[in-house]
Amino acid sequence: MVNWIPSLGITAGVLVDPLSLFMANIVAWISLLIMIYSVGYMKGEFGMTRYWFFMNLFIGNMLLLVLADNLLMMFFGWEGVGLCSYALIGHFYRDEPKHWVGSPGDKALGVSEEYSPTKAGMKAFVMTRIGDIALLIAIFLIFAFARTFNYNQLVAHVGDSGSWAANLARLGLLLPTALLFFGGPIGKSAQFPLQEWLPDAMTGPASVSALIHAATMVKAGVFLTGRMGPVFFIALSQFNQVSQFFGVIAWIGAFTALLAASQAAVAREIKKVLAYSTVSQIGYMMLALGMAGLSANFLACCVQGFTFPRRGMGITRRRIAFHGRNGRTGKGDEVHLCFDASSRALPDGHSTFQRVLDERRNTFSKLSRRTIHPLRTSAHHRFRYGFLHSSNVGHHACRKA
């Protein structure tokens, strides 16, 4: 982490967690395959320097979006992806008829349904900017009250009495801020009512369509919803506004999935069928995220997401320390302090988290009777049983605190 804008206390860094690692690998490997495919597919086409420049810039911006540890860095990658998509969708700017999408003469409510590459690129740019304006407003509203863009700092202070969430809620702006923030994913992931740009984006080269649909751009909205979903859940749960926000996400996802599937069923071009199916599948993803927020188990997922990675990395050492030094080491204390801090930050977090642990402990205790003692088995078993055993110590540490 480095100082980026010292006058505002803004830092720049990389956030490495299961979500960012998973998305970074998806982006990197699929993009590699698409770039290899492009070598043969784009052979002999005009504007190859421009093509390779924007393809690489596209992938770099997506990785920046995924790995950024704060909202401002994420937004730079977010807008970079939008700029590159505009250039790549309109790559064949000479508007030759073979690159158009839509049959000649097709009209809907008097509006022509055939799009040239330049027109499709401009349509994608304008429609996604509508959502991006809402996202930018939400980001700066959060910064105005939190004085930080950093994900971890937003989570750390969200449960305080004078937190940014409490101040926004006092002014009646917490739920509107969350909904404005979701406007960005609506535009970028082509959800209702900003879903119509994606089918027309098929005017670009097939490799560009694969990059936009499969690897990067349209998944960015799902990623951002998953990244900030737990933060908004914790913030909104203090004021009983969870169902309104996540209900909107779920209903928009469900309606988009149904609408796009219906459009795919009557589309006469295979390009549009594929595009509408992509929109429909992303609608299912949004529906799943919305239902996760409405589920009672989502809180347990939040607690596990914030505590398991930090505890898991020190569990094997914790097991050795517990048996060799009675658990009184700096490393062991640090693990349980993290657990205690996370439990305090989340409403009823400790009881929900402990209930999940108790269920897992009961399951594995039956298995342990038929296996060798954990300390005499493989490292995998020491990790598993050490985790379950050390959770008891964490439980007592939290009760004492």
C-alpha positions in Angstrom: 0.0 0.0 0.0 1.4 3.4 -1.0 0.2 7.0 -0.5 -1.6 8.0 -3.6 -3.2 11.4 -2.7 -1.6 12.4 0.7 -3.6 15.6 1.1 -6.8 13.5 1.3 -5.3 10.5 3.0 -6.0 8.2 0.0 -3.8 5.2 -0.5 -3.4 2.8 -3.3 -3.0 -0.9 -2.9 -3.9 -4.4 -4.0 -6.6 -6.5 -2.2 -5.9 -10.2 -2.4 -8.7 -12.4 -1.1 -10.7 -15.4 -2.5 -13.0 -13.3 -4.5 -10.3 -11.1 -6.2 -8.1 -14.1 -6.8 -10.9 -16.1 -8.4 -11.9 -13.2 -10.7 -8.3 -12.3 -11.5 -7.6 -15.9 -12.6 -10.8 -16.0 -14.7 -9.9 -12.8 -16.4 -6.2 -13.6 -17.0 -6.6 -17.2 -18.4 -9.7 -16.6 -20.6 -8.2 -13.4 -21.9 -5.0 -15.3 -22.8 -7.0 -17.8 -24.8 -8.9 -15.0 -26.6 -5.7 -13.2 -27.4 -4.1 -16.4 -28.9 -7.3 -16.9 -30.9 -7.1 -13.3 -32.1 -3.8 -13.9 -33.8 -5.4 -16.1 -36.5 -8.9 -14.6 -36.4 -7.8 -11.0 -37.0 -5.1 -11.8 -39.6 -5.4 -9.4 -42.5 -7.9 -7.0 -40.9 -7.2 -3.3 -40.8 -6.4 -1.4 -37.7 -4.4 -4.1 -35.9 -2.3 -1.8 -33.9 -5.4 -0.1 -32.5 -6.9 -3.5 -31.9 -4.0 -4.9 -29.9 -3.6 -1.7 -27.9 -7.3 -1.6 -26.7 -7.4 -5.4 -26.1 -4.4 -5.2 -23.7 -5.7 -2.0 -22.1 -9.1 -3.7 -21.7 -7.6 -6.6 -19.8 -5.3 -4.4 -17.7 -8.2 -2.2 -16.6 -10.3 -5.3 -15.7 -7.5 -6.6 -13.5 -7.2 -3.2 -11.9 -10.9 -3.2 -11.2 -10.7 -6.7 -9.6 -7.6 -6.2 -7.6 -8.0 -2.6 -6.3 -8.4 -2.3 -2.6 -10.5 0.9 -2.7 -13.4 2.3 -4.6 -11.5 5.1 -6.3 -8.9 2.7 -7.9 -11.8 0.4 -8.8 -13.6 3.2 -10.6 -10.5 4.0 -12.7 -10.5 0.4 -13.9 -14.3 0.5 -14.3 -14.2 3.5 -16.6 -11.1 2.2 -18.5 -13.1 -1.0 -19.3 -15.9 1.2 -20.6 -13.7 3.3 -22.8 -12.0 0.2 -24.3 -15.3 -1.5 -25.0 -16.5 1.6 -26.9 -13.3 1.5 -29.1 -13.5 -2.3 -29.6 -17.2 -2.6 -30.4 -16.8 0.1 -33.0 -13.5 -1.4 -34.3 -14.9 -1.7 -37.9 -15.7 2.0 -38.0 -16.1 2.0 -41.8 -19.5 0.5 -41.2 -19.4 -2.2 -43.9 -22.8 -4.0 -44.2 -21.2 -7.4 -43.3 -20.5 -6.1 -39.8 -23.9 -4.8 -39.0 -26.2 -6.5 -36.5 -29.9 -6.8 -37.3 -31.8 -7.6 -40.5 -32.5 -4.7 -42.9 -35.9 -3.3 -42.5 -36.4 -4.6 -38.9 -38.2 -2.0 -36.8 -39.7 -1.9 -33.3 -42.2 0.9 -32.5 -40.9 2.7 -35.6 -37.2 2.5 -34.5 -34.8 0.7 -36.7 -33.3 -2.5 -35.2 -30.2 -2.7 -37.4 -27.0 -1.2 -36.0 -23.7 -0.3 -37.5 -20.5 -0.8 -35.5 -20.1 3.0 -34.8 -23.7 3.3 -33.7 -23.5 0.2 -31.5 -20.3 1.4 -29.9 -21.9 4.8 -29.1 -25.0 3.1 -27.7 -22.9 0.9 -25.4 -20.9 3.9 -24.2 -23.9 6.1 -23.5 -26.0 3.5 -21.7 -23.2 2.3 -19.5 -22.4 6.0 -18.6 -25.9 6.4 -17.2 -25.2 3.7 -14.7 -21.7 5.0 -14.0 -23.0 8.4 -13.1 -25.2 6.9 -10.4 -22.2 4.8 -9.2 -19.9 7.8 -9.0 -22.5 9.8 -7.0 -22.8 6.9 -4.5 -19.0 6.6 -4.2 -18.5 10.2 -3.4 -21.4 10.2 -0.9 -19.7 7.3 0.9 -16.4 9.2 0.8 -18.0 12.4 2.1 -19.1 10.6 5.3 -16.4 7.9 5.7 -13.4 10.0 4.5 -12.0 6.8 2.9 -12.4 4.7 -0.2 -10.7 1.7 1.3 -12.9 -1.5 1.5 -11.4 -2.7 4.8 -11.7 0.6 6.5 -15.3 0.9 5.3 -16.1 -2.5 6.9 -14.1 -1.8 10.1 -16.1 1.3 11.0 -19.5 0.4 9.6 -20.8 -0.9 13.0 -19.8 2.2 15.1 -22.4 4.5 16.4 -21.0 7.5 14.6 -20.0 5.6 11.4 -20.5 6.7 7.9 -23.5 4.4 7.6 -25.2 5.9 10.7 -24.6 9.5 9.4 -26.1 8.6 6.0 -29.1 6.9 7.6 -29.6 9.9 9.9 -30.1 12.0 6.7 -32.2 9.4 5.0 -29.5 8.8 2.4 -28.2 5.3 3.3 -30.7 3.3 1.1 -30.6 5.8 -1.8 -26.8 5.6 -1.7 -26.9 1.8 -1.9 -29.4 1.9 -4.8 -27.3 4.5 -6.6 -24.3 2.3 -6.2 -26.2 -0.6 -7.7 -26.8 1.6 -10.8 -23.3 1.0 -11.9 -23.6 -2.8 -12.0 -27.0 -2.4 -13.7 -25.4 -0.6 -16.6 -22.1 -2.6 -16.8 -23.8 -6.0 -16.5 -26.6 -5.1 -18.9 -29.5 -5.4 -16.5 -33.0 -4.0 -16.9 -33.5 -1.2 -17.9 -30.0 -0.7 -19.4 -29.7 -4.2 -21.0 -30.2 -3.3 -24.7 -26.6 -2.2 -25.4 -25.2 -5.8 -25.1 -26.9 -7.5 -28.0 -25.9 -4.7 -30.4 -22.3 -4.9 -29.1 -21.9 -8.0 -31.3 -20.9 -5.7 -34.2 -17.3 -5.9 -33.0 -15.0 -8.8 -33.9 -15.9 -12.2 -32.5 -12.9 -12.1 -30.2 -14.1 -8.8 -28.7 -17.6 -10.2 -28.2 -16.0 -13.2 -26.4 -13.9 -10.8 -24.2 -16.9 -8.7 -23.3 -19.3 -11.5 -22.7 -17.1 -14.3 -21.2 -14.1 -12.8 -19.4 -14.4 -9.3 -18.3 -16.9 -6.4 -18.8 -20.3 -7.8 -18.1 -19.0 -9.8 -15.0 -17.7 -6.6 -13.5 -21.1 -5.6 -12.2 -21.6 -8.9 -10.6 -18.2 -8.7 -9.0 -18.8 -5.2 -7.6 -22.2 -6.3 -6.2 -20.5 -9.3 -4.5 -17.7 -7.1 -3.2 -19.8 -4.4 -1.6 -22.9 -6.6 -0.9 -21.6 -7.6 2.6 -20.7 -4.0 3.4 -24.2 -2.7 2.6 -25.8 -5.7 4.4 -24.0 -4.8 7.6 -24.8 -1.1 7.2 -28.5 -1.6 6.2 -29.2 -4.3 8.8 -28.7 -1.7 11.6 -31.7 0.2 10.3 -33.9 -2.6 9.0 -33.5 -1.7 5.3 -31.8 -4.9 4.1 -34.9 -6.3 2.4 -35.5 -3.1 0.3 -32.0 -3.0 -1.2 -31.5 -6.7 -1.8 -35.1 -7.1 -2.9 -34.5 -4.6 -5.7 -31.4 -6.6 -6.7 -33.3 -9.9 -6.7 -36.3 -8.6 -8.6 -34.2 -6.8 -11.3 -32.1 -10.0 -11.8 -35.2 -12.2 -12.0 -37.0 -9.8 -14.4 -33.9 -9.4 -16.6 -33.4 -13.2 -16.8 -37.0 -13.7 -17.9 -37.0 -10.8 -20.4 -33.7 -11.6 -22.0 -34.6 -15.3 -22.3 -37.9 -14.3 -24.0 -36.0 -12.0 -26.4 -33.5 -14.8 -27.2 -36.4 -17.2 -28.1 -37.6 -14.9 -30.9 -34.3 -13.5 -32.1 -33.4 -14.5 -35.7 -29.6 -13.9 -35.5 -27.3 -16.3 -33.7 -25.3 -13.3 -32.5 -28.2 -11.8 -30.7 -29.3 -15.2 -29.3 -25.9 -15.5 -27.7 -26.0 -12.0 -26.4 -29.5 -12.3 -24.9 -28.5 -15.6 -23.3 -25.6 -13.8 -21.7 -27.9 -11.1 -20.3 -30.2 -13.8 -19.0 -27.5 -15.7 -17.2 -26.2 -12.5 -15.6 -29.7 -11.9 -14.4 -29.6 -15.2 -12.6 -26.4 -14.1 -10.9 -28.0 -10.9 -9.7 -31.0 -12.9 -8.5 -28.7 -15.2 -6.5 -26.9 -12.2 -4.9 -30.2 -10.6 -4.0 -31.6 -13.7 -2.5 -28.3 -14.2 -0.6 -28.8 -10.8 1.0 -32.4 -11.7 1.9 -31.4 -15.0 3.4 -30.9 -15.4 7.1 -27.7 -17.3 6.3 -26.1 -14.4 4.6 -24.8 -13.0 7.9 -23.0 -16.2 8.6 -21.4 -16.0 5.1 -20.3 -12.4 5.9 -18.7 -13.5 9.2 -17.0 -16.5 7.5 -15.7 -14.3 4.7 -14.1 -11.8 7.0 -12.8 -14.3 9.6 -12.0 -17.6 7.9 -9.2 -16.4 5.6 -7.4 -14.5 8.4 -7.8 -17.4 10.9 -7.1 -20.2 8.4 -3.6 -18.9 7.5 -2.5 -19.2 11.1 -4.4 -22.3 12.2 -1.5 -24.8 11.8 0.8 -22.6 13.9 -2.1 -22.1 16.3 -2.4 -25.8 16.8 1.3 -26.3 17.5 1.3 -23.2 19.8 -1.7 -24.5 21.7 -0.2 -27.8 22.5 3.4 -26.7 22.9 3.1 -23.3 24.7 -0.4 -23.4 26.1 -1.7 -21.1 23.4 0.0 -18.0 24.8 1.9 -16.7 21.8 1.6 -13.5 19.8 0.5 -15.3 16.7 -2.3 -17.1 18.5 -3.6 -14.0 20.3 -3.6 -12.1 17.0 -5.8 -14.8 15.4 -8.4 -14.6 18.1 -8.3 -10.8 18.3 -9.2 -10.7 14.6 -12.1 -13.1 15.4 -13.3 -10.9 18.3 -13.1 -7.7 16.3 -15.2 -9.2 13.5 -17.7 -10.5 15.9 -18.2 -7.1 17.5 -18.5 -5.4 14.1 -21.4 -7.5 13.0 -24.7 -7.5 14.8 -25.2 -10.9 16.5 -22.2 -12.1 14.5 -20.7 -14.2 17.3 -23.8 -16.3 18.0 -24.4 -17.0 14.4 -20.8 -17.8 13.7 -20.5 -20.1 16.8 -23.6 -21.9 15.8 -22.1 -22.8 12.4 -18.9 -23.9 14.1 -20.8 -26.1 16.5 -22.6 -27.8 13.7 -19.3 -28.5 11.9 -17.6 -29.6 15.1 -20.4 -32.2 15.8 -20.0 -33.6 12.2 -16.3 -33.9 12.4 -16.3 -35.3 16.0 -18.0 -38.4 14.6 -15.4 -38.8 12.0 -12.5 -38.3 14.5 -13.5 -41.5 16.4 -12.6 -43.5 13.3 -9.4 -41.8 12.5 -5.9 -41.4 14.0 -5.2 -38.5 16.3 -5.0 -35.3 14.3 -1.4 -34.5 15.4 -0.3 -37.9 14.0 -2.0 -37.5 10.6 -1.3 -35.4 7.6 -1.0 -31.6 7.5 -4.5 -31.5 6.0 -6.0 -33.3 9.0 -4.0 -31.2 11.4 -5.4 -28.1 9.7 -9.0 -29.4 9.8 -9.1 -30.6 13.3 -6.8 -27.8 14.6 -9.3 -25.3 13.2 -12.2 -27.0 15.0 -10.3 -27.3 18.2 -8.9 -23.7 18.2 -12.5 -22.4 17.7 -13.2 -23.4 21.3 -10.4 -21.2 22.4 -11.7 -18.3 20.2 -15.1 -18.8 21.8 -13.8 -18.4 25.3 -11.7 -15.4 24.2 -14.7 -13.7 22.8 -16.7 -14.4 26.0 -14.0 -12.9 28.2 -13.8 -9.8 26.0 
